[in-house]
Every structure is written in structure tokens, then in C-alpha cells.
Amino acid sequence: MQETLVSILIPFKNTSKFLPECMESIREQTYKNWEVIAIDDHSSDDSVSIMRQFAKEDPRIHVFKNEGSGIIEALRMGYSLCKGNYITRMDSDDIMAPKKIQLLQQALKFKGKGHLAIGKVKYFCEGGIGDGYLKYEKWLNRLTHSGTNFNEIYKECPIPSPCWMVYKSDLDKCDSFQPNRYPEDYDLAFRFFENGLKCIPSDEVLHLWRDYENRTSRTSEHYAQNYFLEIKLHYFLKLDHQESRQLVVWGAGKKGKALAQNLLKMKVDFYWICNNPKKIGKEIYGKELLHFSELKHFQQPQILITVANSEAQSFIRDHLNGLQMNAPQDSYFFC
């Protein structure tokens, strides 16, 4: 029986050093009925010639030049050329585990439409992985293990951008790669969430995620923290904010101040609390910072937490539990 076609979208730019290893990992997949739609985003190194050589050797690989500029337009163009019933993404500097396509496709086929197949990830780097990436990997894999990725969607991007698979009809329902909003992978994760797709739990490491100095997520302005904050607030106000409930921001550090500024700019009313004794009672941007104990006087508040320190987050969770305020119905960690 013929396997269903899987389309693998690969935008690439100046990754010649890593492309051979990436493409070989795709060619060695146990699932054989796939097509690669590779879009060159104006590379200036040998990436295009390497890709074209792979395409010459394997008719399943197709190489095109981005008619626009940037990853969103590359994805958009590539998606218009996809013929598969299943769609997945791949980063041109990463490596697929041998059974990645097979296991994602099997999970999706078993669960049916309305689901998102995902896998665990593992970072690797010649110089070793930093604590930040290790913490993100651990957090992401914990959610993927139980399929509860969307429960903490406001904290970080809970779907690994190069390790998901979805029915093409479901991706169309989520508006595929049409929005011009960065970070594009986080925006898509929010649209998966918005359209009610369910994450299929997985305990398999299916993707090896490479870290290096010139990686796009390290160098592009579109992946700076201010973009993450803006996209979180955009979707919170669209999907979860209830105007009948009091909105509260907890934290007056850099992120708390940025969030407050955005809310003020958008004329969204809120209360501002913190547990820093040096800031309690002061006014910032015309808003008085209240002691966190004031929470008990609020009626069904929705709390946006911008405190990043892990010990402080544990204290906040314990305090909210004591007030019978639970995530994700009442509180949302924005960091």
C-alpha cells in the first residue's frame, strides 16, 4: 500500500556548512514517501549548489529561489508548492532522527484531523549548550511528554518549529504562513492553539536542534524579546482576556515595564503589583505599584506574571494556589 505523501518545507540561507548532514538525515528516513520543498532565501555561500546537487541525485527534492525576502515569504512560497496531505517543517542546519517522519505521520494518521504531531528535541553544539537552551529543552520536552504544550503557551513558544506535523487542511484552517508576524513559529503555535488543535503526546526525541553563534534566532531582530512580548500580549487580548475581570500585571522589571507600556498605549486598564519592597508604593508611568497581598481584594482577576526568577516564580505559584487562583484559567506566566 502506498504511503501518503509528506511535504517537508525547508527555507534555507547560508547554511552550506550544515546542509549535507541535514539532507542526509532526511534521505535516511524510514518513511520514504516524502518531498522536500527547499526555498533559497538569497544565499551568498554554496548552499544553493549543494541543494541542487541533492535534487539532482534525488527526484523527491525540489529547490526554488524565494521570490520575496525573509523566512515568512520563503515559507509562504514553499507551501504554495506542497503536494502532500501532511505538512512538516525542517531547519536546514538541523538533523532528523531516522524515524522522525514515520512516527509523526503514524501519530497523526492514528489521531486524525484536528491534531498536531510533535516530538521531543535535543540541542547540540560544538562548544556545548548553554543553561538557557538546556532549560528550554527540558521545559519543552516535559510539555511534549504529556501533550500539554498549550497550557504554558504564554511562557515560551511551546511547539518546536522544526518538529511538528499537521494535516494540510488543518494548516489551511490556521491560515498557514500568511500572517506577517514575527516570530513566525511562535505566531503559528498561537494559531494552532486558537483553532483548537490538540497536541499528541510523544516520548521520542525526533529532532536534533543545532546551536551555533550565527544561528538566525540569535542574530535576527525578529527574535528579540520585545517581539515575544508583543505577540504574547496580542494573542492574550484576542483569545483569553475577559473584560469583565480585573487585569493585573505582576512584576516591575524590564519585562513588566514593557508590558505595562504596551497596555497603556492600547488603553487597556490594569492593576500593577509586585513583591519588590523597593518599588511598592511608587508610581511608574502614572500607575501605582501595589503590594501583591492586594490580590485577595480583587474580583476574579486575570494575572500576567513577568517575573523571571525561578524562586520568585515558585513563591508566586504558592501564593496564587493559596488564593485558589490557578493556571491557566487565572494566571499566565509571560516569561
C-alpha positions, -999 to 999 in steps of 0.1 A, spaced: 0 0 0 14 34 -10 24 57 19 7 91 20 29 119 7 46 141 34 58 176 23 89 189 41 93 226 40 129 239 42 137 276 40 175 280 38 201 307 37 238 304 41 239 271 58 263 253 35 283 240 64 254 221 78 232 213 47 248 179 38 243 165 72 207 178 73 198 165 39 214 131 45 193 127 77 162 133 55 173 108 28 178 82 55 143 84 69 125 51 74 94 68 58 101 71 21 71 89 5 82 125 11 90 155 -9 114 183 1 104 218 -9 135 239 -3 134 276 -7 166 296 -10 163 329 7 191 346 -13 221 327 0 256 341 -7 275 309 0 274 274 -16 240 265 -1 222 266 -35 247 244 -54 247 219 -25 209 217 -25 208 214 -63 232 185 -62 210 167 -37 180 175 -60 199 161 -90 205 128 -71 170 125 -56 139 135 -75 120 139 -42 140 171 -36 129 204 -52 148 237 -50 134 271 -56 145 307 -51 125 329 -28 106 354 -49 103 377 -19 127 382 11 128 366 46 116 334 61 79 341 61 78 348 24 100 317 18 76 295 38 46 310 21 61 304 -14 72 269 -4 38 260 10 21 270 -23 42 243 -40 35 215 -15 16 185 -28 15 164 4 -15 157 26 8 161 56 30 191 61 61 195 83 90 219 86 127 214 88 156 238 96 185 235 72 211 234 99 195 206 120 193 168 119 163 145 118 162 113 139 158 83 115 122 76 124 110 113 127 88 114 96 74 79 102 65 85 139 50 119 133 29 106 103 17 75 122 7 95 152 -12 120 131 -29 93 110 -40 74 142 -54 105 159 -69 121 127 -75 157 118 -76 184 145 -44 171 159 -8 182 159 20 156 159 51 167 178 83 151 191 109 158 217 141 177 208 177 177 218 201 206 214 237 201 203 266 224 198 303 220 192 311 243 221 284 229 245 249 240 252 242 270 275 220 268 305 192 288 288 188 263 260 190 233 283 162 248 304 141 254 273 148 219 261 138 204 294 106 226 296 96 218 261 101 181 264 82 180 297 52 195 279 56 173 248 57 142 270 22 149 282 9 168 252 1 198 274 21 222 253 -6 249 250 -10 251 288 21 273 290 19 290 257 24 325 271 57 315 287 77 305 256 70 290 222 57 256 232 59 239 198 94 232 184 93 250 150 111 222 131 95 192 149 57 192 141 34 177 115 -1 186 106 -28 178 81 -26 202 52 -63 210 57 -57 219 93 -28 241 84 -50 259 59 -76 264 86 -49 280 107 -41 304 78 -8 286 71 21 311 67 0 341 57 4 365 87 34 388 86 40 385 123 73 376 139 85 353 155 67 333 128 70 300 146 55 314 178 27 330 158 19 297 142 18 280 176 -7 305 188 -29 299 157 -27 261 163 -39 269 198 -66 293 186 -80 268 162 -83 241 188 -56 216 175 -47 190 201 -11 181 207 -3 144 205 20 133 234 54 119 225 83 104 244 106 102 214 135 125 206 128 132 169 148 163 162 184 173 169 185 211 172 218 227 164 230 258 182 258 280 169 269 316 170 253 328 138 221 310 141 191 331 129 173 330 163 204 346 179 211 373 153 178 384 138 160 414 153 127 395 147 136 371 175 144 397 201 125 396 234 103 426 226 88 407 197 80 378 220 62 401 245 42 418 218 30 385 203 21 372 237 0 403 245 -16 403 211 -29 368 215 -38 371 252 -60 401 244 -75 382 215 -80 348 230 -81 349 268 -87 384 281 -121 388 297 -130 425 300 -154 417 329 -124 406 350 -97 428 365 -64 426 347 -33 425 369 4 427 360 27 411 385 63 424 382 80 457 375 113 446 360 122 452 324 95 429 310 69 442 334 76 477 324 74 469 287 41 451 292 27 480 312 38 504 285 20 483 258 -12 481 278 -12 518 285 -6 525 248 -35 503 239 -57 519 266 -62 486 284 -69 492 321 -49 471 346 -36 470 382 1 467 388 15 446 417 50 434 428 68 418 457 98 441 455 97 463 486 118 490 469 91 495 443 59 490 462 41 523 466 60 540 438 44 553 406 58 542 372 41 556 340 15 571 363 5 537 378 10 530 415 27 497 423 6 478 448 17 451 473 10 416 460 -12 410 490 -38 433 474 -47 404 451 -71 390 477 -93 421 473 -96 417 435 -127 400 420 -117 372 397 -85 388 384 -65 377 354 -28 379 363 0 384 338 33 374 355 65 389 342 89 378 370 116 355 355 135 344 386 126 307 393 125 311 431 102 341 428 80 321 403 77 293 429 67 318 455 41 334 432 26 299 423 23 291 460 7 324 468 -18 320 439 -26 285 450 -33 297 484 -58 322 469 -73 293 448 -61 311 416 -49 285 391 -31 285 358 -41 287 330 -75 299 340 -65 328 363 -27 334 358 -4 335 328 34 334 330 48 357 304 84 346 310 
